[in-house]
Amino acid sequence: MKLRWRFMFWGTIFVCCTTLMTIFAVLREVGLGAPVAARVESIHRNFKKTLENTSIMDGINLLTSKERAVPDHQNASTYDAWVAGKRRERPNWVSSGSKDKKNGTQLLPWQQFHADINENQMYSRNAPYMKDLLESLATTEIVDVGLFHGGSQLKLHVKLADGNYAMLKPMRTPRSLVYNYDEEQPFWLDIERHNAEIAAFHLDRILNFRRSPPCAGRVLNITADIKMKTKDKDLLNSFFRDGGNTCFEGKCAPWFCNKDHPVCGRGEMLEVSLCVMIPFYHGNEDPIFDRPNPWSHGIREAQIWQEQNICEEILKNSANAEGRFLLDLVEQSIFDFLMLNYDRHHFHMLYKYGSKGFVVALDNGKGFGNPYLDDLNLLGPLAQCCIIRDSTFKYLLKVNGSREKLSDHMKHTLVKDLIDPVIHETHLEAIDRRLMKLLDLIGDCINLYGEKRVMVKGKLDLPFPEVEVKMDM
C-alpha cells in the first residue's frame, strides 16, 4: 500500500513538472512577448481549415494487405470476430522460439523481446520472436487502458491479455496531410502521427540500428477496447459523440487535447499504433533517463550550433568523447533526417546500462510529416563532426547500390502491417532522395579529411579539426 501511495505521489509530481516544462517550451518557442493563446489559436485555425478540406481517410486503404484478406473496418462485429479468430489460431501467442534457460519454460514474444535487450541494441538482428510479437500487438485483447502522463500529446498505456504493456497512439491526421514546418505550422506544434511510429520502427530495423521499440498498427473499437477497459476518470469523462462517431478528448497539453481537436473514430472504429513499452528494471522508477541533445532544433538552441561548430566543445566532456554516445548521435541524426523528424530535444538511454548503453530511439511520432522537404540541418552531428561508423557507411552504400531501393525494403516490410499502407507513397520516394543527399554529405567529409579520419572502426581519433562541411538546404 505504501508503495502504491508513493507511486501516485511521484506520478502527480511528474505530471505537474511535465506540464510546466511544456508551457515553458511553448513560451520559449513563440517568444515571451507574443500572445501565446492567440498564436496557438491562429495555428489551430489554419490546421483545422486544412483538415476540413482533406478527407480523414485520404490516402488510406485500411486493412487491405495483399498478404491476407481482412474484413471491412467499418463493420465492428465482423472485425471483432476476425480478431477473435486470430487469437484462436495462436492461443496465448506462445512462440515456437526461445525458452527460459533457468527453468525451461516457453517465453511469450514480449518476454523474449525483454530478454533480448542489451547495452548495444533493443533487439537482435534476426530476432525469431519478432513476427509473433508484432502480430500479438495487432490482435491480442486489450484488458486495461489509462492515460499516459508524459510529454505534451495524447497517449494511452494499455495492458494486453498476454501480459504485455504497450504505448497506444491514436490516428489524428490523414496520411496525405503535409505539415509545412513554417511560421504558420512550426515544428513544435506538429501533431504526432500514429503511423509514423510504425514506419520509424521498420526504418530503424532496416538501417540495422535496432534502437526503436517494436510497433504495429491495429484497428480497434473505441467503446469496447478503450472506454469499457479503463478506470481512468480523466479519460472516461472525455468521451462524447459527434455526427455518429465516437470521440474522446483525453488529457494532455491544452493545445493538443481540446474539444476542437478530439480523437474520433469512423463510427466506433479507430486506427492506432501500439509500441512495446521498455521493461522497468529493479530499483528504478523509470527505465530510461534523458540527456540533452547538443544539436537540438529548438529555436534558441539551434542558433548556437548553426552559427559555429560545436563538435570540439561537445567532445571536451569525457562522457561524450568516450564510448558510443557521439557515434550514436550521428546515426540518430541520419535516422531523423530520412524521416524528417525535428522533435529530438533530448536523447534517451537505459538506466540499466548507463552511459555505456546505446541511444534509444523513442517518440518518433513527429516523423514523416512533409515528404517535399529535405532539411540537411537535421544532420548537424554528422556535418560538424564528420564521423560515421565504418560499418554504417558501408551498409548505406550497399543499400543504395542494390537493385532494391531503401523504399523497396520499406514497402516489403510495411505491407505486412495490419494498417498497410502505413505511410503515403510520397514519403517512400522522399527516403530514397534523402539517402542520396546523405551520401553526398558523407562524400564531402571524406574529401575534406580523408576516409581514414571519417570512417570510425573503433575509438574516436581525437582531437577533431574545426572545419565542417556545408549543410545547404
C-alpha positions in Angstrom: 0.0 0.0 0.0 2.9 2.4 0.9 4.5 1.7 -2.5 1.2 2.4 -4.3 0.8 5.8 -2.5 4.4 6.6 -3.2 3.9 5.8 -6.9 0.8 8.0 -7.0 2.6 10.9 -5.2 5.6 10.9 -7.5 3.4 10.4 -10.5 1.5 13.6 -9.7 4.7 15.5 -9.2 5.9 14.2 -12.6 2.7 15.3 -14.4 2.9 18.8 -12.8 6.5 19.2 -13.8 5.9 17.9 -17.4 3.0 20.4 -17.8 5.1 23.3 -16.6 8.0 22.3 -18.8 5.7 22.1 -21.8 4.2 25.5 -21.1 7.7 27.0 -20.7 8.8 25.3 -24.0 5.9 26.9 -25.9 6.7 30.4 -24.3 10.3 30.0 -25.4 9.5 29.0 -29.0 6.9 31.7 -29.6 8.8 34.4 -27.8 7.8 35.8 -24.4 6.4 39.0 -26.0 3.9 37.2 -28.2 0.4 36.5 -27.0 0.7 32.7 -26.7 -3.1 31.9 -26.6 -3.7 34.0 -29.8 -0.7 32.4 -31.5 -1.7 28.9 -30.8 -5.4 29.6 -31.7 -4.3 31.0 -35.1 -2.2 27.9 -35.8 -5.1 25.7 -34.8 -7.5 27.5 -37.1 -5.2 27.1 -40.1 -4.6 23.4 -39.2 -8.4 22.8 -38.8 -9.1 24.5 -42.1 -6.6 22.1 -43.8 -8.3 19.1 -42.2 -11.7 20.3 -43.3 -10.5 20.3 -46.9 -8.9 16.8 -46.6 -10.8 13.6 -46.0 -9.6 11.9 -42.9 -9.3 8.7 -44.8 -7.5 10.3 -47.8 -4.6 8.1 -48.9 -5.7 5.3 -46.6 -6.8 1.8 -47.6 -7.3 0.2 -44.2 -7.0 -3.5 -43.6 -6.4 -4.5 -47.2 -3.0 -6.2 -47.0 -2.1 -8.1 -50.1 -0.9 -11.0 -47.9 -4.3 -11.7 -46.3 -8.0 -10.9 -46.6 -9.5 -9.0 -43.6 -13.0 -7.6 -43.1 -14.2 -4.1 -43.6 -13.0 -1.9 -40.7 -16.3 -0.1 -40.5 -18.2 -3.3 -39.6 -17.4 -3.6 -35.9 -18.9 -7.0 -35.3 -17.2 -8.6 -38.3 -13.9 -7.1 -37.3 -14.2 -8.3 -33.7 -15.0 -11.8 -35.0 -11.9 -11.7 -37.2 -9.7 -10.7 -34.3 -11.1 -13.4 -32.1 -10.4 -15.9 -34.8 -6.8 -14.8 -35.0 -6.5 -15.3 -31.2 -7.8 -18.9 -31.5 -5.3 -19.6 -34.3 -2.4 -18.7 -31.9 -3.6 -19.4 -28.3 -1.8 -17.2 -25.8 0.6 -16.1 -28.5 3.1 -18.6 -27.4 6.0 -18.5 -29.9 7.8 -21.6 -31.1 11.1 -19.8 -30.2 13.1 -19.3 -27.1 12.8 -20.9 -23.7 13.8 -19.6 -20.3 17.2 -21.2 -19.7 16.7 -21.3 -15.9 13.5 -23.4 -15.8 13.0 -24.5 -19.4 9.6 -22.8 -19.7 8.5 -21.2 -23.0 8.6 -17.4 -23.2 6.0 -15.3 -24.8 7.1 -13.0 -27.6 7.2 -9.8 -25.5 9.2 -11.7 -22.8 11.7 -12.8 -25.4 12.0 -9.2 -26.5 12.6 -8.0 -23.0 15.3 -10.7 -22.6 16.9 -9.7 -25.9 17.6 -6.1 -24.8 21.3 -5.4 -24.1 23.7 -2.5 -23.9 24.2 -2.4 -27.7 20.7 -2.9 -29.2 17.0 -3.1 -28.5 16.7 -6.5 -30.1 18.9 -8.9 -32.1 19.4 -8.8 -35.8 17.4 -11.9 -36.6 15.0 -11.9 -33.6 13.0 -15.1 -34.1 10.1 -13.8 -32.0 9.5 -10.5 -33.9 6.8 -11.7 -36.3 4.8 -13.1 -33.3 5.4 -10.0 -31.3 4.0 -7.7 -34.0 1.0 -9.9 -34.6 0.3 -10.0 -30.9 0.3 -6.2 -30.7 -2.1 -6.1 -33.6 -4.6 -8.6 -32.3 -4.3 -9.6 -28.6 -7.2 -8.5 -26.5 -6.8 -5.2 -24.6 -7.6 -5.7 -20.9 -6.7 -2.3 -19.3 -6.3 1.2 -20.6 -5.1 4.5 -19.0 -3.8 7.9 -19.9 0.0 8.1 -20.2 1.2 11.2 -18.3 4.3 12.2 -20.1 5.0 14.5 -23.0 2.7 17.1 -24.4 0.4 14.9 -26.6 -2.3 12.3 -26.1 -1.0 8.8 -25.4 -2.5 5.8 -23.7 -0.8 2.9 -21.9 -2.5 -0.4 -22.4 -2.2 -3.9 -21.0 -2.8 -6.9 -23.3 -4.3 -10.2 -22.3 -0.9 -11.9 -22.7 0.6 -9.6 -20.0 2.4 -7.3 -22.4 2.3 -3.5 -21.9 2.2 -1.1 -24.9 2.0 2.6 -25.7 -1.0 3.5 -27.8 -1.1 6.5 -30.1 -4.4 7.2 -32.0 -4.9 8.3 -35.5 -5.4 12.1 -35.7 -4.5 13.1 -39.2 -4.8 11.6 -42.7 -1.7 10.2 -44.3 -1.7 12.7 -47.2 -1.7 15.7 -44.9 1.5 17.7 -45.3 2.9 19.7 -42.4 4.8 22.7 -43.8 7.2 23.5 -40.9 6.9 27.2 -41.4 5.7 30.2 -39.4 2.1 29.0 -39.7 3.0 25.4 -38.8 6.0 25.4 -36.5 7.5 22.0 -35.7 6.8 22.3 -32.0 3.0 22.3 -32.7 3.2 19.3 -35.1 0.6 16.7 -34.1 2.1 13.2 -33.5 1.2 10.6 -36.2 0.5 7.0 -35.1 1.6 5.6 -38.4 5.0 7.5 -38.1 5.8 5.3 -35.0 5.2 2.2 -37.1 7.2 3.4 -40.1 10.0 4.6 -37.9 10.4 1.2 -36.2 10.7 -0.5 -39.6 13.1 2.1 -40.9 15.3 1.7 -37.8 15.3 -2.0 -38.3 16.1 -1.8 -42.0 19.0 0.6 -41.3 20.3 -2.1 -38.8 20.4 0.4 -35.9 17.7 -1.6 -33.9 17.2 1.0 -31.2 13.4 1.7 -31.6 10.8 -0.5 -29.7 8.7 -2.8 -31.9 5.5 -1.1 -33.1 2.4 -2.4 -35.0 -0.9 -0.9 -36.2 -4.4 -2.2 -35.4 -8.0 -1.1 -35.7 -10.0 -1.2 -32.5 -13.5 -0.5 -31.2 -13.3 2.7 -29.2 -16.1 1.7 -26.8 -15.3 -2.0 -26.4 -11.4 -1.7 -26.4 -10.9 1.7 -24.6 -13.9 3.1 -22.8 -15.1 -0.3 -21.4 -11.5 -1.2 -20.4 -10.4 1.9 -18.5 -10.9 3.1 -14.9 -9.1 6.4 -15.6 -11.7 9.1 -14.7 -9.9 11.8 -16.8 -10.2 9.6 -19.9 -13.8 8.4 -19.1 -15.0 11.9 -18.7 -13.7 13.0 -22.1 -15.9 10.7 -24.3 -18.6 12.1 -26.5 -20.5 11.5 -29.7 -20.1 13.7 -32.8 -22.0 13.1 -36.0 -22.4 9.4 -35.4 -18.8 9.0 -34.5 -17.4 8.1 -31.0 -14.8 10.6 -29.9 -12.6 11.3 -26.8 -10.5 14.3 -25.8 -8.2 12.8 -23.3 -5.9 14.9 -21.2 -2.6 16.4 -22.3 -1.3 19.9 -23.2 -4.3 22.1 -23.8 -3.3 22.9 -27.4 -3.3 19.1 -28.3 -6.2 17.9 -26.1 -9.3 20.1 -26.5 -12.9 20.0 -27.8 -11.9 21.4 -31.2 -9.3 18.6 -31.8 -10.6 15.4 -30.3 -9.7 11.8 -31.4 -12.7 10.5 -33.4 -13.3 7.1 -35.0 -15.3 6.3 -38.0 -18.4 5.2 -36.1 -16.8 3.1 -33.4 -13.6 2.1 -35.2 -10.3 3.8 -34.7 -6.9 3.1 -36.2 -4.0 3.2 -33.7 -0.3 2.2 -33.2 0.9 0.1 -30.4 4.6 0.1 -29.4 6.0 -2.3 -26.8 7.0 -0.5 -23.6 10.5 -0.8 -22.3 10.6 -3.0 -19.2 11.1 -1.5 -15.7 14.3 -2.7 -14.1 14.6 -3.4 -10.4 15.5 -0.3 -8.3 14.5 2.3 -10.9 11.3 4.4 -11.1 11.8 4.8 -14.8 13.7 2.5 -17.3 15.2 5.5 -19.2 17.0 8.7 -18.5 17.4 11.8 -20.7 20.5 13.6 -22.0 20.1 16.9 -23.7 20.6 17.0 -27.5 23.5 19.4 -28.3 22.1 19.7 -31.8 18.5 20.4 -30.7 16.3 22.2 -33.2 14.7 24.4 -30.6 14.9 28.0 -32.0 17.3 29.3 -29.4 19.4 26.1 -29.2 19.7 25.8 -32.9 21.1 29.4 -33.2 24.1 28.4 -31.2 25.3 25.4 -33.2 24.2 26.7 -36.6 26.5 29.8 -36.1 29.5 27.8 -35.0 30.9 24.2 -35.0 30.2 22.9 -31.5 31.7 19.4 -32.1 35.0 20.2 -30.4 33.2 21.8 -27.4 31.0 18.7 -27.1 34.0 16.4 -27.0 35.6 18.3 -24.1 33.0 16.3 -22.0 34.6 12.9 -21.5 31.1 11.4 -21.3 30.6 12.4 -24.9 34.1 11.6 -26.2 34.3 8.1 -24.7 32.1 5.1 -25.6 29.4 5.2 -28.3 27.4 8.2 -27.5 28.6 10.6 -30.2 28.6 7.9 -32.9 25.0 7.1 -31.9 24.1 10.7 -32.2 25.4 10.8 -35.7 23.3 7.7 -36.6 20.3 9.2 -34.8 20.6 12.3 -37.0 20.7 10.1 -40.1 17.5 8.4 -38.8 15.8 11.7 -38.2 16.9 13.2 -41.5 15.5 10.2 -43.5 12.1 10.6 -41.9 12.3 14.4 -41.3 11.9 14.5 -37.5 12.7 17.7 -35.7 11.4 16.5 -32.3 14.7 15.4 -30.8 15.3 17.8 -27.9 16.7 15.1 -25.7 18.2 11.6 -26.2 17.0 8.6 -24.2 19.2 6.0 -22.7 18.6 2.9 -20.5 19.3 3.2 -16.8 20.3 -0.4 -16.7 23.4 0.3 -18.9 24.0 4.0 -18.1 26.4 5.9 -20.3 27.8 2.7 -21.8 24.5 1.8 -23.4 23.0 2.8 -26.7 20.9 5.9 -27.5 17.2 4.7 -27.6 15.1 6.0 -30.5 11.8 6.8 -28.7 8.9 9.0 -29.6 9.1 9.1 -33.4 5.5 10.3 -33.9 6.5 13.6 -35.5 8.4 12.0 -38.4 7.0 11.6 -41.9 5.2 14.9 -41.9 6.5 16.5 -45.1 7.8 14.4 -48.0 8.7 17.5 -50.0 11.3 19.0 -47.6 14.9 17.8 -47.2 16.5 19.7 -44.3 20.2 18.8 -44.1 20.3 20.8 -40.8 18.9 17.6 -39.3 22.4 16.1 -40.0 24.1 18.6 -37.6 26.2 16.0 -35.7 27.4 14.3 -39.0 28.2 17.6 -40.8 30.0 19.2 -37.8 32.0 16.2 -36.6 32.4 14.5 -39.9 32.5 11.0 -38.4 30.4 7.9 -39.0 30.8 4.2 -38.1 32.6 2.4 -40.9 30.0 -0.4 -40.8 27.1 2.0 -41.1 28.6 3.8 -44.1 29.2 0.6 -45.9 25.7 -0.6 -45.1 24.2 2.6 -46.5 26.3 2.2 -49.7 25.2 -1.4 -50.1 21.5 -0.4 -49.7 21.9 2.5 -52.1 23.7 0.4 -54.7 21.5 -2.7 -54.6 18.8 -3.4 -57.1 16.1 -2.7 -54.4 16.0 0.8 -53.1 15.6 1.7 -49.4 11.9 2.5 -50.2 11.5 -1.0 -51.6 12.7 -2.6 -48.4 10.2 -0.4 -46.5 7.4 -1.5 -48.8 8.2 -5.1 -48.3 8.1 -4.9 -44.5 5.2 -2.3 -44.1 2.9 -4.4 -46.3 2.8 -7.0 -43.5 1.3 -4.5 -41.1 -2.4 -4.6 -40.4 -2.9 -0.9 -41.4 -1.0 -1.1 -44.7 -0.4 1.2 -46.5 1.3 2.7 -43.4 2.7 5.9 -45.0 1.9 7.7 -48.2 3.9 6.8 -51.3 5.5 10.3 -51.4 7.3 9.6 -48.1 8.8 6.5 -49.6 10.1 8.5 -52.5 11.5 11.0 -50.1 13.5 8.4 -48.3 15.4 7.4 -51.4 16.0 11.1 -52.3 17.3 11.9 -48.9 19.6 8.9 -48.8 21.4 10.2 -51.9 21.9 13.6 -50.2 23.1 11.9 -47.1 25.8 10.0 -49.0 26.8 13.2 -50.8 27.4 14.9 -47.5 29.5 12.0 -46.3 31.4 12.2 -49.5 32.1 15.9 -48.8 33.5 14.9 -45.4 35.8 12.3 -47.0 37.1 14.9 -49.5 37.9 17.2 -46.6 39.5 14.8 -44.1 40.1 11.5 -45.9 38.3 8.2 -45.4 40.6 7.1 -42.5 39.6 10.0 -40.4 35.8 9.9 -41.2 35.2 6.2 -41.1 35.4 5.1 -37.4 36.1 1.5 -36.8 37.0 1.6 -33.1 37.6 4.5 -30.8 37.4 8.2 -31.9 40.7 9.7 -33.1 40.8 13.0 -31.2 41.0 15.9 -31.4 38.9 16.8 -34.5 39.7 19.7 -36.9 37.3 22.7 -36.7 36.4 22.7 -40.4 32.9 21.5 -41.2 31.0 20.6 -44.4 28.2 22.9 -45.6 24.6 21.9 -44.8 22.9 23.5 -47.8 19.1 23.2 -48.0 
